Amino acid sequence: MAFCFLTRSCYLSSFRKATSGDFSIPVEGYLYEKGQPSGALKYFLISGNVLQLLGDVDAVGSDALAPVGTIICPLLLVHGLNVSG
C-alpha cells in the first residue's frame, strides 16, 4: 500500500470553487510505500471535492499540529483524492 504524507500546500484559496466544493491544490510531501518513506515529492496536485473528501476520511489522528495560518487540524488519512504531477 502506498500513501502520501502532505507537508506543505501552496495557494489554497486560489484553487477552490466555493459553489461546487471542487478544489485543486499544489502540494509537497513524502511518498510512503509498505510503511516506509520512499522519496520526497515536490509540486504535485491533489484535487477532488470537499464533500466527497469528508466522506472519504478513513482515520483521524489524536494529535493537532501547529497552526497553518488559522487552521488547526489533526492528521487525516483520506482515500480517493486525485493526485497528478
TIRO-2110 file (N, C-alpha, C; in Angstrom, 1 decimal):
// TIRO-2110
0.8, -1.2, 0.0, N, 1, A
0.0, 0.0, 0.0, CA, 1, A
0.9, 1.2, 0.0, C, 1, A
0.6, 2.2, -0.8, N, 2, A
1.3, 3.4, -0.9, CA, 2, A
0.4, 4.6, -0.4, C, 2, A
1.0, 5.6, 0.2, N, 3, A
0.3, 6.8, 0.6, CA, 3, A
1.3, 8.0, 0.6, C, 3, A
0.7, 9.1, 0.6, N, 4, A
1.5, 10.4, 0.5, CA, 4, A
1.2, 11.2, 1.8, C, 4, A
2.2, 11.6, 2.5, N, 5, A
2.1, 12.5, 3.7, CA, 5, A
2.4, 13.9, 3.2, C, 5, A
1.4, 14.7, 3.2, N, 6, A
1.5, 16.1, 2.7, CA, 6, A
2.1, 17.0, 3.8, C, 6, A
3.1, 17.8, 3.4, N, 7, A
3.8, 18.6, 4.3, CA, 7, A
3.6, 20.1, 4.1, C, 7, A
3.2, 20.4, 2.9, N, 8, A
3.0, 21.9, 2.6, CA, 8, A
2.0, 22.0, 1.4, C, 8, A
1.1, 23.0, 1.6, N, 9, A
0.2, 23.4, 0.5, CA, 9, A
0.5, 24.8, 0.1, C, 9, A
0.3, 25.1, -1.2, N, 10, A
0.6, 26.4, -1.7, CA, 10, A
-0.7, 27.0, -2.3, C, 10, A
-1.0, 28.2, -2.0, N, 11, A
-2.1, 28.9, -2.7, CA, 11, A
-3.4, 28.2, -2.6, C, 11, A
-3.8, 27.8, -1.4, N, 12, A
-5.0, 27.1, -1.2, CA, 12, A
-6.3, 27.9, -1.7, C, 12, A
-6.4, 29.1, -1.4, N, 13, A
-7.6, 29.9, -1.8, CA, 13, A
-7.7, 30.1, -3.3, C, 13, A
-6.6, 29.9, -4.0, N, 14, A
-6.6, 30.2, -5.5, CA, 14, A
-7.2, 29.0, -6.3, C, 14, A
-7.3, 27.9, -5.7, N, 15, A
-7.7, 26.7, -6.5, CA, 15, A
-8.9, 26.0, -6.0, C, 15, A
-9.9, 26.7, -5.4, N, 16, A
-11.1, 26.1, -5.0, CA, 16, A
-12.3, 26.8, -5.5, C, 16, A
-13.4, 26.1, -5.7, N, 17, A
-14.6, 26.7, -6.2, CA, 17, A
-15.6, 26.6, -5.0, C, 17, A
-16.0, 27.7, -4.4, N, 18, A
-16.8, 27.6, -3.2, CA, 18, A
-18.2, 27.1, -3.6, C, 18, A
-18.7, 27.4, -4.8, N, 19, A
-20.1, 26.9, -5.1, CA, 19, A
-20.2, 25.4, -5.3, C, 19, A
-19.2, 24.8, -5.8, N, 20, A
-19.3, 23.4, -6.1, CA, 20, A
-18.5, 22.5, -5.1, C, 20, A
-17.5, 23.1, -4.4, N, 21, A
-16.7, 22.3, -3.5, CA, 21, A
-15.5, 21.7, -4.1, C, 21, A
-15.3, 21.9, -5.5, N, 22, A
-14.2, 21.3, -6.2, CA, 22, A
-12.9, 22.1, -5.8, C, 22, A
-11.8, 21.4, -5.7, N, 23, A
-10.5, 22.0, -5.4, CA, 23, A
-9.4, 21.3, -6.2, C, 23, A
-8.3, 22.1, -6.4, N, 24, A
-7.1, 21.6, -6.9, CA, 24, A
-6.0, 22.3, -6.2, C, 24, A
-5.1, 21.6, -5.5, N, 25, A
-4.2, 22.3, -4.6, CA, 25, A
-2.8, 21.8, -4.9, C, 25, A
-1.8, 22.7, -5.2, N, 26, A
-0.4, 22.3, -5.4, CA, 26, A
0.1, 22.0, -4.0, C, 26, A
0.8, 20.9, -3.8, N, 27, A
1.3, 20.5, -2.5, CA, 27, A
2.7, 19.9, -2.6, C, 27, A
3.3, 19.7, -1.5, N, 28, A
4.6, 18.9, -1.4, CA, 28, A
4.4, 17.9, -0.3, C, 28, A
5.2, 16.8, -0.3, N, 29, A
5.1, 15.8, 0.7, CA, 29, A
6.1, 14.7, 0.5, C, 29, A
5.8, 13.5, 1.1, N, 30, A
6.6, 12.4, 1.0, CA, 30, A
5.8, 11.2, 0.6, C, 30, A
6.3, 10.3, -0.2, N, 31, A
5.7, 9.1, -0.6, CA, 31, A
6.1, 8.0, 0.3, C, 31, A
5.2, 7.2, 0.8, N, 32, A
5.5, 6.1, 1.6, CA, 32, A
5.0, 4.8, 0.9, C, 32, A
5.8, 3.8, 0.9, N, 33, A
5.4, 2.5, 0.3, CA, 33, A
5.7, 1.4, 1.3, C, 33, A
4.8, 0.5, 1.6, N, 34, A
4.9, -0.5, 2.6, CA, 34, A
5.3, 0.0, 4.0, C, 34, A
4.8, 1.2, 4.3, N, 35, A
5.1, 1.8, 5.6, CA, 35, A
6.4, 2.5, 5.8, C, 35, A
7.2, 2.6, 4.7, N, 36, A
8.5, 3.2, 4.8, CA, 36, A
8.6, 4.4, 3.8, C, 36, A
9.2, 5.5, 4.2, N, 37, A
9.4, 6.6, 3.2, CA, 37, A
10.2, 6.2, 2.0, C, 37, A
9.7, 6.5, 0.8, N, 38, A
10.5, 6.1, -0.4, CA, 38, A
10.9, 7.3, -1.2, C, 38, A
10.5, 8.5, -0.8, N, 39, A
11.0, 9.7, -1.5, CA, 39, A
10.2, 10.9, -1.3, C, 39, A
10.9, 12.1, -1.5, N, 40, A
10.2, 13.4, -1.4, CA, 40, A
9.5, 13.7, -2.7, C, 40, A
8.4, 14.3, -2.6, N, 41, A
7.6, 14.8, -3.7, CA, 41, A
7.4, 16.3, -3.7, C, 41, A
7.7, 16.9, -4.8, N, 42, A
7.6, 18.4, -4.8, CA, 42, A
6.6, 18.8, -5.9, C, 42, A
5.8, 19.8, -5.6, N, 43, A
5.0, 20.5, -6.5, CA, 43, A
4.1, 19.5, -7.4, C, 43, A
3.2, 18.8, -6.7, N, 44, A
2.2, 18.0, -7.4, CA, 44, A
0.9, 18.5, -7.0, C, 44, A
-0.2, 18.0, -7.7, N, 45, A
-1.5, 18.5, -7.4, CA, 45, A
-2.4, 17.4, -6.7, C, 45, A
-3.2, 17.8, -5.8, N, 46, A
-4.2, 16.9, -5.3, CA, 46, A
-5.5, 17.6, -5.7, C, 46, A
-6.5, 16.9, -6.1, N, 47, A
-7.8, 17.5, -6.4, CA, 47, A
-8.9, 16.6, -6.0, C, 47, A
-10.1, 17.2, -5.9, N, 48, A
-11.3, 16.4, -5.5, CA, 48, A
-12.4, 17.4, -5.2, C, 48, A
-13.3, 16.9, -4.4, N, 49, A
-14.5, 17.7, -3.9, CA, 49, A
-14.5, 17.6, -2.4, C, 49, A
-14.7, 18.8, -1.8, N, 50, A
-14.7, 18.9, -0.3, CA, 50, A
-15.7, 17.9, 0.3, C, 50, A
-16.9, 17.9, -0.1, N, 51, A
-17.9, 17.0, 0.5, CA, 51, A
-17.5, 15.5, 0.3, C, 51, A
-17.0, 15.2, -0.9, N, 52, A
-16.5, 13.8, -1.1, CA, 52, A
-15.3, 13.5, -0.2, C, 52, A
-14.4, 14.4, 0.0, N, 53, A
-13.3, 14.3, 0.8, CA, 53, A
-13.7, 13.9, 2.3, C, 53, A
-14.7, 14.7, 2.8, N, 54, A
-15.1, 14.4, 4.1, CA, 54, A
-15.7, 13.0, 4.3, C, 54, A
-16.3, 12.5, 3.2, N, 55, A
-16.8, 11.2, 3.3, CA, 55, A
-15.8, 10.1, 3.1, C, 55, A
-14.6, 10.5, 2.6, N, 56, A
-13.5, 9.5, 2.4, CA, 56, A
-12.5, 9.5, 3.4, C, 56, A
-12.7, 10.1, 4.6, N, 57, A
-11.8, 10.1, 5.7, CA, 57, A
-11.8, 8.7, 6.3, C, 57, A
-10.6, 8.0, 6.4, N, 58, A
-10.5, 6.7, 6.9, CA, 58, A
-10.1, 6.7, 8.4, C, 58, A
-9.3, 7.7, 8.8, N, 59, A
-8.9, 7.8, 10.2, CA, 59, A
-8.5, 9.2, 10.5, C, 59, A
-8.7, 9.6, 11.8, N, 60, A
-8.4, 10.9, 12.3, CA, 60, A
-7.4, 10.7, 13.5, C, 60, A
-6.3, 11.4, 13.4, N, 61, A
-5.3, 11.3, 14.4, CA, 61, A
-5.7, 12.0, 15.7, C, 61, A
-5.0, 11.6, 16.8, N, 62, A
-5.4, 12.2, 18.1, CA, 62, A
-4.5, 13.4, 18.4, C, 62, A
-3.7, 13.8, 17.4, N, 63, A
-2.8, 15.0, 17.6, CA, 63, A
-3.4, 16.2, 16.8, C, 63, A
-2.9, 17.3, 17.2, N, 64, A
-3.2, 18.6, 16.4, CA, 64, A
-1.9, 19.2, 16.2, C, 64, A
-1.6, 19.4, 14.9, N, 65, A
-0.3, 20.0, 14.5, CA, 65, A
-0.4, 21.5, 14.7, C, 65, A
0.8, 22.1, 14.7, N, 66, A
0.9, 23.6, 14.8, CA, 66, A
0.0, 24.2, 13.8, C, 66, A
-0.6, 25.4, 14.1, N, 67, A
-1.5, 26.0, 13.1, CA, 67, A
-0.8, 26.4, 11.8, C, 67, A
-1.5, 26.2, 10.7, N, 68, A
-1.1, 26.6, 9.4, CA, 68, A
-2.0, 27.8, 9.1, C, 68, A
-1.6, 29.0, 9.2, N, 69, A
-2.5, 30.1, 9.1, CA, 69, A
-3.4, 30.1, 10.3, C, 69, A
-4.7, 30.0, 10.0, N, 70, A
-5.7, 30.0, 11.0, CA, 70, A
-6.3, 28.6, 11.2, C, 70, A
-5.7, 27.6, 10.6, N, 71, A
-6.2, 26.2, 10.7, CA, 71, A
-5.4, 25.3, 11.6, C, 71, A
-6.1, 24.7, 12.5, N, 72, A
-5.5, 23.7, 13.4, CA, 72, A
-6.3, 22.4, 13.1, C, 72, A
-5.6, 21.4, 12.7, N, 73, A
-6.2, 20.1, 12.3, CA, 73, A
-5.4, 18.9, 12.7, C, 73, A
-6.0, 17.8, 13.2, N, 74, A
-5.2, 16.6, 13.4, CA, 74, A
-4.8, 16.0, 12.0, C, 74, A
-3.9, 15.0, 12.0, N, 75, A
-3.6, 14.3, 10.8, CA, 75, A
-4.9, 13.5, 10.4, C, 75, A
-5.1, 13.5, 9.1, N, 76, A
-6.2, 12.7, 8.5, CA, 76, A
-5.7, 11.7, 7.5, C, 76, A
-6.3, 10.5, 7.5, N, 77, A
-6.0, 9.6, 6.4, CA, 77, A
-7.2, 9.5, 5.5, C, 77, A
-7.0, 9.9, 4.2, N, 78, A
-8.1, 10.1, 3.3, CA, 78, A
-7.8, 9.3, 2.1, C, 78, A
-8.8, 8.6, 1.5, N, 79, A
-8.6, 7.9, 0.3, CA, 79, A
-9.4, 8.6, -0.8, C, 79, A
-9.1, 8.3, -2.0, N, 80, A
-9.9, 8.8, -3.1, CA, 80, A
-9.6, 10.1, -3.7, C, 80, A
-8.5, 10.8, -3.2, N, 81, A
-8.1, 12.0, -3.8, CA, 81, A
-7.4, 11.8, -5.2, C, 81, A
-7.5, 12.7, -6.1, N, 82, A
-6.8, 12.6, -7.3, CA, 82, A
-5.4, 13.2, -7.1, C, 82, A
-4.4, 12.5, -7.6, N, 83, A
-3.0, 13.0, -7.5, CA, 83, A
-2.4, 13.1, -8.9, C, 83, A
-1.8, 14.2, -9.2, N, 84, A
-1.1, 14.3, -10.5, CA, 84, A
0.2, 15.1, -10.4, C, 84, A
1.1, 14.9, -11.3, N, 85, A
2.3, 15.7, -11.4, CA, 85, A
3.5, 15.0, -11.1, C, 85, A
END
